Amino acid sequence: MTTIPTSIHLIHPHNRARTVMLILVLLAGALAIRLPYYPGNAYRSVDEPSYTSGGLMLAEGLAPTYKAAPGAPIVWTSWAFAMVDAARHLQYPDNADKGVTPFARPSAALNAALFDAYHDGTRLRKVHLIGSITFGLLAVWGATRYGLLRGGFLGGALLGCVVAFSPLFVSFSLMTLPHIYAWALAIWAMYLAAAGGDCRRRWAFILLGLAIATRFEMVLMSPLLLWETWGTMPKPRSWNAIKGLLLSAVAALAAAPWLLTSLLTNVRSIVAARVMANNSWQGASVESILTGIVDSLCLQAGLLPSIIFLLIAMYAGLLFKPTRGRFFWALLISAAIIALGIRGVGQSLFQEGPLVLTILLLSAYGLPAMGESWCKICGIIVAVAIGIGVSMTVLRAEWRAPAGTNAPVAEWIEANVRPGTQVYWDARTPRQIVPTRSASDAMWTEAATAAWRSKLAWANDPITGEPPRALSIDMMPKEYSIYRAYFILGGRTRLAIPRFDVYPRYGLTVRGETSFPERLATTSGVYVLTAPKIEDEINSALGKPVMTWEQKGSMPTYVWARGTVLLQPAAP
């Protein structure tokens, strides 16, 4: 029986300098391709503000916004940011907190820190963007190390290039979402597992637990990690595997305890969002489904070369006796994870990190299987991987489509609109306007009483009997977190900041209003909208906006004003 070659120059190089140079070049290239697309204050996803505000809620002792998608690194970063700023306010209180009793000073300091973070979230956003870019580079480094270990120099180049240059990894490195954190942690867990040794193996399971505490679907990486460690795990292997998984569970719950404290809500959310809601492809033709998978996996995720090498690795594993068992199980594990990923493709392939990482990491095994005579072809395929990643990142604009604005819209409102004016706020920016105390209290009252009833009825229509009050807050996590921000902003009234009667667009209804344009057409006030274009209904109801911002890399933002609400004529 033929065996897989194990000493090939390009597959198993012994030149440490070349290995270090490869890592440095890939890290430099990854940073170079990300910096030109730095988003600034323009969100790339509407979920970004809710994730970043989770740690601010935690600073108050509340559960984060998305508990089933725990996002531990982002939550704890926001928590630390708030605590450091609270310490500053405790040491140097401003005029708004003068006269506060010593007993209440810690609460006042935290209140001031949260007020600052909600009012102007640009500093916190920069911290998170730096973290996302950093973990994106760590993912490149870890993927390269794993590729070098399992596929030699070309394996390191292949995996490193995909993570460094494909639109999937580049885009999530430029968003304040937890995905890139989870992927980087899982990649490093796989590398430590492959490197061998008791200490590395324990850290591999700890990192897997941290990845699960970041994105819960990373639990699907557990079989792959067990497969990677099984050959070097001391006997009894089954007992040591159980201990490793228990270590991952402890790490996950230690990093994200709200996974356990909100268990019922998390189970409901996972079932609703990851299973029941993934039906957008029902009724679609087989051709359209295959086209979507090829586009998502092969082009946007840059996995076409990896899929080729993965098929080679599986073929080699079934052909060569020494690795038959390992690759046979790899085949089964891959099939299971790919099936789960395709089941979830109705939501988004980009959400299925285990699917992408499984294809990527296992593809490194295909390089040694090809043998020395195929090294040049391997090099060509790796070059194709670089070309696909760079070209898709540069040429395709879908991945970097903005969902927010860089426009100074809040500053413009504060400078040009009379305080106390009704402002219908549908802008997507980390810089917020400050509500009056009455508006703040009205929003918080709605979040605590009326809104959960309407959302519960909407989600479970028709409801029979009295709606349950238990878990009512968890039924509307995004609305609750947003209204909490405005409730905090309604305080500190001694500050000399313009305040407005704010109606923010985040829930199904906002203080009884369901249509901002229709409401403004019959009263005086200001309507602020961030959207790709102005709908015909808005044009017919409100006419031409008094202010427009249209910037590259930023979604357009428009302002309409009715009545004598402007302090001065709007700038052209």
C-alpha positions in Angstrom: 0.0 0.0 0.0 1.4 3.4 -1.0 1.9 6.0 1.7 1.7 9.7 1.6 5.1 11.4 1.1 6.3 13.2 4.2 9.5 15.0 3.2 8.9 17.4 0.3 10.8 20.6 -0.1 7.9 22.9 -0.7 5.6 20.9 1.5 7.8 20.6 4.5 10.5 23.3 4.4 13.1 23.6 7.1 13.9 27.2 6.4 12.7 29.2 9.4 13.6 32.5 7.9 11.3 31.8 4.9 8.5 30.8 7.3 8.9 34.0 9.3 9.0 36.0 6.1 5.8 34.4 4.9 3.9 35.3 8.1 5.2 38.9 8.0 4.3 39.4 4.4 0.8 38.0 4.9 0.2 40.1 8.0 1.5 43.2 6.1 -0.7 42.4 3.1 -3.8 41.8 5.3 -3.3 45.1 7.1 -2.7 46.9 3.8 -5.9 45.6 2.2 -8.0 46.5 5.2 -6.9 50.1 5.9 -8.2 51.7 2.7 -11.7 50.4 3.6 -11.7 51.5 7.2 -15.3 52.5 7.8 -15.0 55.2 10.4 -18.4 55.9 12.0 -20.3 54.3 9.1 -21.8 51.0 10.3 -21.5 48.1 8.0 -24.2 46.2 9.8 -27.3 47.4 11.6 -26.5 45.0 14.5 -23.2 46.8 15.4 -24.6 49.3 17.9 -26.5 46.7 19.8 -23.4 44.5 20.2 -21.2 47.4 21.3 -23.8 48.6 23.8 -24.0 45.2 25.4 -21.1 45.9 27.7 -22.6 49.2 28.7 -25.7 47.4 29.9 -23.5 44.9 31.7 -21.8 47.8 33.5 -25.2 48.4 35.1 -25.6 44.8 36.1 -28.0 44.1 33.2 -27.7 41.3 30.7 -26.2 42.2 27.3 -28.4 42.7 24.3 -27.8 39.5 22.3 -27.4 36.8 24.9 -27.8 33.8 22.5 -25.0 35.4 20.3 -22.9 36.1 23.4 -20.1 38.2 21.9 -18.0 38.0 25.0 -14.9 39.9 23.8 -17.0 42.9 22.6 -19.2 42.9 25.7 -16.2 42.9 28.1 -14.4 45.5 26.0 -17.3 47.9 26.3 -17.6 47.0 30.0 -14.0 47.8 30.6 -14.3 51.1 28.6 -17.2 52.2 30.7 -15.4 51.3 34.0 -12.3 53.1 33.0 -14.3 56.2 32.1 -16.3 55.9 35.3 -13.0 55.9 37.3 -12.0 59.1 35.5 -15.4 60.7 36.4 -15.0 59.5 40.0 -11.6 61.1 40.3 -12.5 64.3 38.3 -16.3 64.9 38.6 -17.7 67.6 36.3 -20.1 70.4 37.2 -23.2 68.2 36.6 -22.1 66.0 39.5 -20.9 68.6 41.9 -22.7 68.3 45.2 -23.3 64.6 44.9 -22.9 62.9 48.3 -19.9 60.6 48.8 -22.1 57.6 49.0 -23.7 58.3 45.6 -20.5 59.3 43.8 -19.7 55.8 42.4 -23.2 55.7 40.9 -22.9 59.2 39.6 -19.5 58.4 38.0 -20.9 55.4 36.2 -23.9 57.3 35.1 -21.6 60.0 33.6 -19.5 57.4 31.9 -22.5 55.7 30.3 -24.0 59.1 29.3 -20.7 59.9 27.5 -20.6 56.5 25.8 -24.2 56.7 24.6 -24.0 60.4 23.6 -20.9 60.0 21.5 -20.0 56.4 20.8 -17.2 57.3 18.3 -14.4 56.6 20.8 -15.9 53.2 21.8 -16.4 52.3 18.2 -12.7 53.1 17.4 -11.7 50.8 20.3 -13.8 48.0 18.9 -12.6 48.5 15.3 -9.0 48.3 16.5 -9.9 45.1 18.2 -11.6 43.6 15.1 -8.6 44.5 12.9 -6.2 43.0 15.5 -8.1 39.8 15.7 -8.4 39.7 12.0 -4.6 39.8 11.8 -4.4 37.1 14.6 -6.6 34.9 12.4 -4.2 35.3 9.5 -1.3 34.4 11.8 -3.0 31.4 13.2 -4.2 30.1 9.9 -0.7 30.4 8.4 0.8 28.6 11.4 -1.8 25.8 11.1 -1.2 25.6 7.3 2.5 25.4 7.8 2.1 22.6 10.3 -0.3 20.5 8.2 0.5 21.5 4.6 4.0 22.9 4.7 5.0 26.2 3.1 2.3 26.1 0.5 -0.3 25.1 3.1 0.6 28.1 5.2 0.5 30.3 2.1 -2.9 28.9 1.1 -4.7 29.3 4.5 -3.0 32.6 5.3 -4.0 34.1 1.9 -7.6 33.1 2.2 -7.9 34.6 5.7 -5.9 37.7 4.7 -7.5 38.6 1.4 -11.0 37.1 1.0 -14.0 39.5 1.3 -15.5 37.4 4.1 -12.6 37.8 6.5 -11.8 41.3 5.4 -15.4 42.5 5.9 -15.8 41.1 9.4 -12.4 42.6 10.4 -13.9 46.0 9.7 -17.1 45.6 11.7 -17.8 45.7 15.4 -19.3 42.3 15.4 -18.0 39.2 17.2 -17.6 36.9 14.2 -13.9 37.6 13.5 -13.1 37.2 17.2 -14.7 33.7 17.2 -13.0 32.6 14.0 -9.6 33.7 15.2 -10.0 31.9 18.6 -11.2 28.7 16.8 -8.2 28.9 14.3 -5.7 29.2 17.2 -7.5 26.4 19.0 -7.0 24.1 16.0 -3.4 25.1 15.7 -2.6 24.4 19.4 -4.4 21.1 19.1 -2.4 20.2 16.0 0.9 21.3 17.6 0.5 18.6 20.3 1.5 18.5 24.0 -0.7 18.4 27.1 -0.4 22.2 27.8 -1.2 23.2 24.2 -4.2 20.7 24.1 -5.6 22.3 27.3 -5.3 25.7 25.9 -6.9 24.5 22.6 -10.0 23.5 24.5 -10.0 26.8 26.5 -9.8 28.8 23.3 -12.6 26.7 21.8 -14.7 27.6 24.9 -13.9 31.3 24.4 -14.9 31.0 20.7 -18.3 29.5 21.8 -18.7 32.4 24.3 -18.2 34.7 21.3 -20.4 33.0 18.7 -22.5 30.1 20.0 -22.4 28.2 16.6 -18.7 27.6 17.2 -19.8 24.6 19.3 -19.9 22.8 15.9 -16.1 23.0 15.9 -15.9 20.6 18.8 -15.9 17.4 16.7 -13.1 18.8 14.5 -11.0 19.8 17.5 -11.5 16.3 19.0 -10.5 14.7 15.7 -7.3 16.9 15.6 -6.3 16.0 19.2 -7.4 12.3 19.2 -4.2 10.8 17.9 -2.0 12.5 20.5 -4.4 12.4 23.4 -3.2 10.2 26.2 -5.2 7.1 27.1 -8.0 6.7 28.1 -8.8 9.0 25.2 -12.6 9.1 25.8 -12.2 10.3 29.3 -9.6 12.9 28.3 -11.9 14.1 25.5 -14.8 14.5 28.0 -12.5 16.5 30.3 -11.4 18.7 27.4 -15.0 19.4 26.4 -15.9 20.2 30.1 -12.9 22.6 30.1 -14.4 24.3 27.0 -17.8 24.5 28.7 -16.3 26.1 31.8 -14.4 28.6 29.7 -17.5 29.5 27.7 -19.7 30.0 30.8 -16.9 32.0 32.6 -16.5 34.3 29.7 -20.3 34.6 29.0 -22.3 33.7 32.1 -25.4 35.1 30.5 -25.5 31.9 28.3 -26.6 30.1 31.5 -28.5 32.9 33.3 -30.8 33.5 30.3 -31.0 29.8 29.3 -34.6 29.7 28.3 -34.4 32.9 26.2 -31.2 31.6 24.5 -32.8 28.3 23.6 -35.8 30.1 22.1 -33.6 32.5 20.2 -31.3 29.8 18.8 -34.3 27.7 17.7 -36.1 30.7 16.2 -33.1 32.3 14.5 -30.9 29.4 13.6 -33.5 26.7 12.7 -37.0 27.9 12.1 -36.1 31.2 10.4 -33.7 29.7 7.9 -36.3 29.0 5.2 -35.5 31.8 2.7 -34.5 29.2 0.1 -37.6 27.2 0.3 -39.2 26.9 -3.1 -36.0 28.1 -4.9 -34.7 26.1 -7.8 -31.7 23.8 -7.4 -29.8 25.9 -9.9 -30.3 29.1 -7.9 -29.3 27.3 -4.7 -26.1 25.9 -6.2 -25.3 29.3 -7.7 -25.7 30.9 -4.3 -23.5 28.4 -2.6 -20.7 28.7 -5.2 -20.8 32.5 -5.1 -20.7 32.6 -1.3 -18.2 29.9 -0.7 -15.9 30.0 -3.7 -15.8 33.7 -4.4 -16.8 35.8 -1.5 -15.3 33.5 1.1 -12.4 32.7 -1.3 -12.6 28.9 -0.7 -12.4 27.5 -4.2 -8.7 26.4 -3.9 -9.4 25.1 -0.4 -12.3 23.0 -1.6 -10.0 21.5 -4.3 -7.4 20.6 -1.7 -10.1 19.3 0.7 -11.4 16.9 -2.0 -7.8 15.8 -2.6 -7.2 15.3 1.1 -10.4 13.2 1.5 -9.4 11.1 -1.6 -5.9 10.6 -0.2 -7.3 9.6 3.2 -9.5 7.0 1.8 -6.8 5.7 -0.5 -3.7 5.5 1.7 -3.9 3.1 4.6 -1.9 5.0 7.3 -4.4 7.8 7.3 -7.6 6.0 6.3 -9.2 6.2 9.8 -8.4 9.8 10.4 -9.6 11.0 7.0 -12.6 8.8 7.1 -13.8 10.5 10.3 -12.8 13.9 8.8 -15.1 13.1 5.8 -18.0 12.3 8.1 -17.4 15.4 10.3 -17.1 17.6 7.3 -20.2 16.2 5.7 -22.2 16.8 9.0 -20.9 20.4 9.4 -21.5 21.2 5.7 -25.0 19.9 5.9 -25.7 22.1 9.0 -24.2 25.0 7.1 -26.3 24.5 4.0 -29.3 24.2 6.3 -28.5 27.6 7.7 -27.7 29.1 4.3 -31.2 30.5 4.2 -30.0 33.0 6.8 -26.5 33.7 5.6 -23.5 31.5 4.7 -21.4 34.2 6.3 -22.9 33.4 9.7 -21.8 29.8 9.4 -18.3 30.1 10.7 -17.8 26.3 11.3 -18.6 25.5 7.7 -16.0 28.0 6.3 -13.4 27.1 8.9 -13.8 23.3 8.4 -13.3 23.6 4.6 -10.4 26.0 5.1 -8.4 24.1 7.8 -8.9 20.6 6.4 -7.8 21.7 3.0 -4.2 21.9 4.3 -4.1 18.1 4.3 -4.5 18.0 0.6 -1.0 19.4 -0.1 1.1 16.5 1.3 -1.2 14.1 -0.4 -0.4 15.5 -3.9 3.3 14.5 -3.7 6.5 16.3 -4.8 5.8 16.1 -8.5 2.7 18.2 -8.0 4.3 21.0 -6.1 4.2 23.4 -9.0 0.5 22.8 -9.5 0.0 23.4 -5.8 1.8 26.7 -6.1 -0.5 27.7 -9.0 -3.6 26.8 -7.0 -2.3 28.9 -4.1 -1.7 31.8 -6.5 -5.3 31.4 -7.7 -6.4 31.7 -4.0 -4.5 35.0 -3.7 -6.0 36.3 -7.0 -9.5 35.3 -6.0 -9.3 36.9 -2.6 -7.7 40.2 -3.7 -9.9 40.6 -6.8 -13.1 39.8 -5.0 -12.2 42.2 -2.2 -11.3 45.1 -4.5 -13.9 44.6 -7.3 -17.0 43.5 -5.4 -18.6 46.3 -3.5 -21.4 44.3 -1.8 -19.3 43.3 1.2 -18.4 46.9 2.1 -21.9 48.4 1.5 -22.5 50.9 4.3 -25.4 50.5 6.7 -24.7 53.8 8.5 -23.4 57.3 7.9 -20.2 59.3 8.6 -22.1 62.5 8.4 -22.1 64.9 11.4 -25.9 64.8 11.5 -26.2 64.9 15.3 -23.9 68.0 15.5 -25.9 69.6 12.7 -29.2 69.1 14.6 -27.7 70.5 17.8 -26.4 73.6 16.0 -29.4 74.3 13.7 -32.6 73.0 15.4 -34.4 74.7 18.3 -34.2 72.8 21.5 -37.4 70.9 22.5 -38.3 70.3 18.8 -39.8 67.0 17.9 -37.1 65.0 16.1 -38.0 61.8 14.3 -34.7 60.1 14.4 -33.9 57.3 11.9 -30.2 58.0 11.6 -27.5 55.3 11.9 -24.6 56.9 13.6 -22.7 56.4 16.9 -23.2 60.1 17.7 -26.7 60.6 19.2 -28.8 63.6 20.0 -29.9 64.0 23.7 -33.6 63.6 24.5 -35.6 65.7 27.0 -36.3 64.1 30.3 -40.0 63.7 29.4 -39.1 62.0 26.0 -36.6 59.8 27.8 -39.2 58.7 30.4 -41.8 58.1 27.8 -39.5 55.7 25.8 -38.5 53.8 29.0 -42.1 53.5 30.0 -42.9 52.1 26.6 -40.1 49.6 26.8 -41.1 48.5 30.3 -44.8 48.2 29.7 -46.6 48.6 26.4 -44.0 47.6 23.8 -43.4 44.1 24.9 -47.1 43.3 24.6 -47.3 44.4 21.0 -44.1 42.5 20.1 -45.3 39.4 21.9 -48.6 39.6 20.0 -46.7 40.2 16.7 -44.4 37.2 17.2 -47.1 34.8 18.4 -50.2 35.9 16.6 -52.8 35.0 17.5 -52.4 35.0 21.3 -55.0 33.4 23.5 -55.5 34.4 27.0 -53.2 36.8 29.0 -49.8 37.2 27.5 -47.0 35.9 29.8 -45.0 38.6 31.6 -42.0 36.3 32.2 -39.1 36.9 29.8 -40.9 40.1 28.5 -37.6 42.1 28.5 -35.8 39.3 26.6 -38.6 39.3 24.0 -37.3 42.7 22.7 -33.5 42.9 23.3 -32.7 45.4 20.7 -35.5 47.8 21.6 -34.8 47.5 25.3 -31.1 48.2 24.9 -31.8 51.3 22.6 -34.4 52.7 25.0 -32.0 52.1 27.9 -29.5 54.3 26.1 -32.1 57.1 25.8 -33.2 56.6 29.4 -29.6 57.3 30.5 -29.3 60.3 28.1 -32.4 61.8 29.7 -30.5 62.4 32.9 -27.7 64.8 33.8 -29.9 67.8 33.0 -27.4 70.3 34.4 -25.2 69.8 31.3 -25.5 72.6 28.7 -26.5 70.3 25.8 -29.4 71.0 23.5 -32.2 68.5 24.1 -35.0 67.4 21.8 -38.3 65.5 21.9 -36.8 62.5 20.3 -38.7 59.7 18.5 -36.0 57.1 17.6 -36.8 54.5 15.0 -35.9 51.1 16.4 -39.0 49.3 17.5 -42.3 48.3 15.9 -43.8 51.4 17.3 -42.1 54.4 18.9 -44.1 56.3 21.5 -47.3 55.3 19.6 -46.0 56.4 16.2 -45.6 53.9 13.3 -44.9 56.2 10.4 -42.6 59.2 10.8 -43.2 60.8 7.4 -47.0 60.7 7.9 -46.7 62.2 11.4 -44.4 65.0 10.3 -46.6 65.9 7.4 -49.3 66.9 9.9 -47.2 68.7 12.5 -44.0 70.6 12.9 -40.7 69.0 13.6 -37.6 67.4 12.0 -37.2 64.0 10.3 -33.7 62.5 10.0 -33.3 59.5 7.7 -30.3 57.4 6.8 -31.2 55.3 3.8 -29.8 54.3 0.3 -32.5 56.4 -1.4 -35.6 58.5 -0.6 -38.9 56.5 -1.2 -41.6 58.1 -3.3 -44.0 58.2 -0.3 -41.5 60.3 1.7 -41.0 62.7 -1.3 -44.7 63.2 -1.8 -45.3 63.7 2.0 -42.4 65.9 2.9 -40.9 67.3 -0.3 -37.2 68.2 -0.7 -35.0 67.8 2.3 -33.4 70.8 3.9 -30.0 69.0 4.3 -28.4 66.1 2.6 -25.1 64.3 3.1 -23.8 62.0 0.4 -20.3 60.7 1.0 -18.3 57.8 -0.4 -18.3 54.8 1.9 -21.3 56.2 3.8 -25.0 55.8 3.4 -26.8 59.0 2.4 -28.5 60.9 5.2 -31.4 63.4 4.8 -33.1 66.0 7.0 -36.6 67.4 6.5 -37.9 70.3 8.6 -41.5 71.6 8.9 -42.6 74.7 10.8 -40.3 77.3 12.5 -37.9 74.8 14.0 -34.6 75.9 12.5 -32.5 78.5 14.3 -31.1 79.7 10.9 -31.6 78.8 7.2 -30.2 75.4 6.3 -26.8 75.3 4.7 -27.0 74.4 1.0 
